Amino acid sequence: MRIIKIEWHRTIIPNYTLMVMDHLEHDIKYICRNHGVKGYDQNDLAQELRFELLKRIPNYDCYRAGIRTWANKIMRNKIKNLVRDSNRAKRKIQYYINPLSENDKDTA
């Protein structure tokens, strides 16, 4: 297993982001296979996770956590947010679309 220290690689290797993303690709695919979000297939979910990781790589601190631990936390939180948003949208549609029943129409 390769240990990647981002702070060290930033000064020597300019494309450290590509190296990190390549290192995490297996974890991204594993999470996408095991978690489903309504409205997303595996490729869409993988793309969302990659984009989230790319946005947050500059904030990674190698002294606080390992790269895989940090990335798994970011990906878990992103999936939670996507599921929450999916459920929120579903509730909103049901709330506005459900028609009144015949009994409700008489009292309204």
Backbone as numpy.savetxt, mean C-alpha at the origin, in Angstrom:
# Nx Ny Nz CAx CAy CAz Cx Cy Cz
21.39 -13.47 2.58 20.55 -12.29 2.58 21.44 -11.05 2.58
21.14 -10.15 1.66 21.91 -8.92 1.58 21.36 -7.90 2.56
22.22 -7.23 3.25 21.81 -6.14 4.14 22.13 -4.84 3.44
21.12 -4.01 3.28 21.31 -2.75 2.57 21.24 -1.62 3.57
22.30 -0.87 3.66 22.33 0.34 4.49 22.18 1.53 3.57
21.03 2.15 3.59 20.72 3.22 2.65 21.66 4.41 2.81
21.95 4.82 4.02 22.79 5.99 4.23 24.15 5.81 3.56
24.70 4.64 3.67 25.99 4.35 3.08 25.91 4.35 1.56
24.86 3.75 1.00 24.73 3.63 -0.45 24.41 4.96 -1.12
23.83 5.89 -0.40 23.50 7.18 -1.00 24.74 7.91 -1.47
25.81 7.76 -0.75 27.01 8.50 -1.12 27.82 7.79 -2.20
27.73 6.47 -2.28 28.56 5.72 -3.22 27.80 5.34 -4.49
26.57 4.88 -4.35 25.80 4.40 -5.49 24.62 5.35 -5.72
24.59 6.06 -6.83 23.53 7.04 -7.05 22.16 6.41 -7.28
22.09 5.18 -7.74 20.79 4.56 -8.00 20.40 3.60 -6.86
20.57 4.03 -5.63 20.25 3.18 -4.48 18.76 2.87 -4.44
17.92 3.76 -4.96 16.48 3.53 -4.94 16.13 2.30 -5.77
16.75 2.17 -6.94 16.50 1.00 -7.78 16.97 -0.28 -7.10
18.09 -0.20 -6.41 18.59 -1.37 -5.70 17.64 -1.79 -4.59
17.12 -0.82 -3.86 16.19 -1.11 -2.76 14.90 -1.70 -3.31
14.38 -1.10 -4.37 13.13 -1.60 -4.94 13.30 -3.01 -5.50
14.45 -3.29 -6.09 14.72 -4.64 -6.57 14.79 -5.61 -5.40
15.37 -5.19 -4.31 15.49 -6.01 -3.11 14.12 -6.32 -2.50
13.17 -5.38 -2.64 11.85 -5.53 -2.01 10.79 -6.14 -2.94
11.13 -6.40 -4.17 10.14 -6.88 -5.15 9.48 -8.18 -4.70
10.24 -9.08 -4.11 9.67 -10.34 -3.63 8.61 -10.07 -2.55
8.90 -9.16 -1.63 7.95 -8.83 -0.57 6.68 -8.19 -1.14
6.84 -7.35 -2.13 5.69 -6.70 -2.76 4.78 -7.75 -3.39
5.37 -8.67 -4.14 4.57 -9.71 -4.80 3.90 -10.62 -3.77
4.60 -10.96 -2.70 4.04 -11.81 -1.66 2.83 -11.15 -1.01
2.94 -9.89 -0.68 1.83 -9.18 -0.03 0.65 -9.06 -0.98
0.90 -8.82 -2.25 -0.19 -8.69 -3.23 -0.92 -10.01 -3.43
-0.21 -11.13 -3.35 -0.86 -12.43 -3.48 -1.75 -12.74 -2.27
-1.35 -12.28 -1.10 -2.05 -12.66 0.12 -3.08 -11.66 0.60
-3.14 -10.47 0.01 -4.11 -9.47 0.43 -4.90 -9.02 -0.79
-6.19 -8.95 -0.62 -7.03 -8.48 -1.71 -7.75 -7.21 -1.31
-7.83 -6.29 -2.22 -8.55 -5.05 -2.00 -9.57 -4.93 -3.12
-10.81 -4.68 -2.76 -11.86 -4.60 -3.76 -11.54 -3.46 -4.74
-11.62 -3.78 -6.04 -11.34 -2.80 -7.07 -9.90 -2.81 -7.55
-9.05 -3.65 -6.96 -7.64 -3.73 -7.35 -7.30 -5.18 -7.67
-6.64 -5.41 -8.81 -6.09 -6.73 -9.04 -4.65 -6.73 -8.50
-3.96 -7.84 -8.63 -2.62 -7.94 -8.04 -1.64 -6.92 -8.63
-1.73 -6.70 -9.93 -0.80 -5.75 -10.56 -1.08 -4.32 -10.12
-2.36 -3.96 -9.98 -2.70 -2.61 -9.53 -2.23 -2.39 -8.09
-2.45 -3.39 -7.26 -2.04 -3.29 -5.86 -0.52 -3.20 -5.76
0.19 -3.99 -6.56 1.66 -3.93 -6.55 2.14 -2.55 -6.98
1.48 -1.97 -7.97 1.87 -0.64 -8.43 1.63 0.41 -7.34
0.51 0.31 -6.63 0.24 1.24 -5.53 1.30 1.12 -4.44
1.68 -0.12 -4.12 2.69 -0.33 -3.07 4.07 0.19 -3.52
4.42 -0.05 -4.77 5.71 0.45 -5.26 5.74 1.98 -5.21
4.65 2.60 -5.64 4.60 4.06 -5.64 4.72 4.61 -4.22
4.03 3.97 -3.28 4.10 4.41 -1.88 5.53 4.27 -1.34
6.18 3.16 -1.65 7.57 2.97 -1.20 8.50 3.99 -1.83
8.31 4.25 -3.12 9.16 5.24 -3.79 9.01 6.63 -3.18
7.79 6.97 -2.79 7.57 8.27 -2.15 8.26 8.36 -0.81
8.32 7.24 -0.09 8.80 7.27 1.29 10.25 6.86 1.48
10.91 6.40 0.45 12.32 5.99 0.59 13.21 7.11 1.13
13.02 8.36 0.74 13.89 9.41 1.30 13.76 9.56 2.83
12.65 9.10 3.39 12.45 9.21 4.85 12.99 8.01 5.61
13.51 7.01 4.91 14.00 5.80 5.59 15.24 6.11 6.41
15.25 5.60 7.64 16.39 5.77 8.54 16.91 4.38 8.90
18.09 4.04 8.43 18.62 2.69 8.64 18.97 2.41 10.10
19.01 3.44 10.93 19.33 3.23 12.34 18.09 2.90 13.17
16.90 3.08 12.59 15.66 2.81 13.32 15.08 1.43 13.01
15.25 0.96 11.75 14.70 -0.35 11.36 15.42 -0.84 10.11
15.33 -2.15 9.90 15.85 -2.73 8.67 14.96 -2.33 7.50
15.50 -2.45 6.30 14.77 -2.02 5.12 13.50 -2.84 4.91
13.57 -4.16 5.13 12.39 -4.99 4.92 11.34 -4.74 5.99
11.76 -4.53 7.23 10.81 -4.23 8.30 10.11 -2.91 8.01
10.88 -1.92 7.63 10.31 -0.61 7.30 9.34 -0.71 6.12
9.75 -1.42 5.07 8.92 -1.54 3.87 7.64 -2.31 4.16
7.72 -3.38 4.95 6.51 -4.14 5.27 5.53 -3.30 6.06
6.02 -2.47 6.95 5.13 -1.58 7.71 4.45 -0.58 6.77
5.21 0.00 5.85 4.65 0.94 4.89 3.59 0.25 4.03
3.88 -0.95 3.55 2.94 -1.66 2.69 1.68 -2.08 3.45
1.84 -2.53 4.69 0.67 -2.90 5.50 -0.23 -1.69 5.72
0.36 -0.55 6.03 -0.43 0.65 6.25 -1.14 1.09 4.97
-0.48 0.97 3.84 -1.11 1.35 2.56 -2.30 0.45 2.27
-2.15 -0.84 2.51 -3.27 -1.77 2.27 -4.42 -1.46 3.20
-4.13 -1.17 4.47 -5.19 -0.79 5.40 -5.94 0.44 4.91
-5.20 1.43 4.41 -5.84 2.64 3.90 -6.69 2.36 2.66
-6.19 1.50 1.77 -6.97 1.16 0.58 -8.25 0.41 0.94
-8.16 -0.52 1.90 -9.36 -1.25 2.33 -10.33 -0.29 3.00
-9.83 0.59 3.85 -10.70 1.57 4.50 -11.40 2.46 3.48
-10.67 2.94 2.50 -11.26 3.79 1.47 -12.27 3.03 0.63
-11.97 1.77 0.34 -12.90 0.95 -0.44 -14.20 0.75 0.32
-14.09 0.47 1.62 -15.30 0.28 2.43 -16.07 1.58 2.58
-15.38 2.68 2.68 -16.03 3.98 2.80 -16.83 4.29 1.54
-16.22 4.03 0.39 -16.91 4.29 -0.88 -18.13 3.38 -1.02
-17.99 2.13 -0.58 -19.11 1.19 -0.66 -20.26 1.65 0.23
-19.95 2.11 1.43 -21.01 2.60 2.33 -21.68 3.83 1.76
-20.91 4.71 1.17 -21.45 5.94 0.61 -22.42 5.63 -0.53
-22.05 4.70 -1.40 -22.93 4.33 -2.51 -24.20 3.70 -1.99
-24.11 2.79 -1.03 -25.29 2.14 -0.48 -26.20 3.15 0.20
-25.63 4.13 0.84 -26.42 5.12 1.57 -27.25 5.96 0.62
-26.68 6.37 -0.50 -27.38 7.25 -1.41 -28.23 6.54 -2.46
-27.96 5.28 -2.73 -28.66 4.59 -3.82 -29.84 3.76 -3.33
-29.82 3.27 -2.12 -30.91 2.41 -1.66 -32.24 3.16 -1.74
-33.18 2.64 -2.54 -34.47 3.31 -2.65 -35.34 3.05 -1.42
-36.32 3.89 -1.24 -37.27 3.70 -0.14 -38.17 2.53 -0.46
-38.56 1.79 0.55 -39.51 0.70 0.34 -40.91 1.31 0.24
-41.88 0.51 -0.14 -43.26 0.99 -0.28 -43.79 1.55 1.03
-43.47 0.91 2.15 -43.96 1.41 3.46 -43.34 2.76 3.80
-42.08 2.94 3.45 -41.40 4.21 3.75 -41.95 5.35 2.89
-42.37 5.06 1.67 -42.89 6.09 0.78 -44.19 6.69 1.33
-45.01 5.85 1.96 -46.29 6.32 2.50 -46.08 7.27 3.65
-45.05 7.04 4.47 -44.83 7.88 5.65 -44.02 9.13 5.31
-43.35 9.13 4.19 -42.50 10.28 3.84 -43.27 11.43 3.25
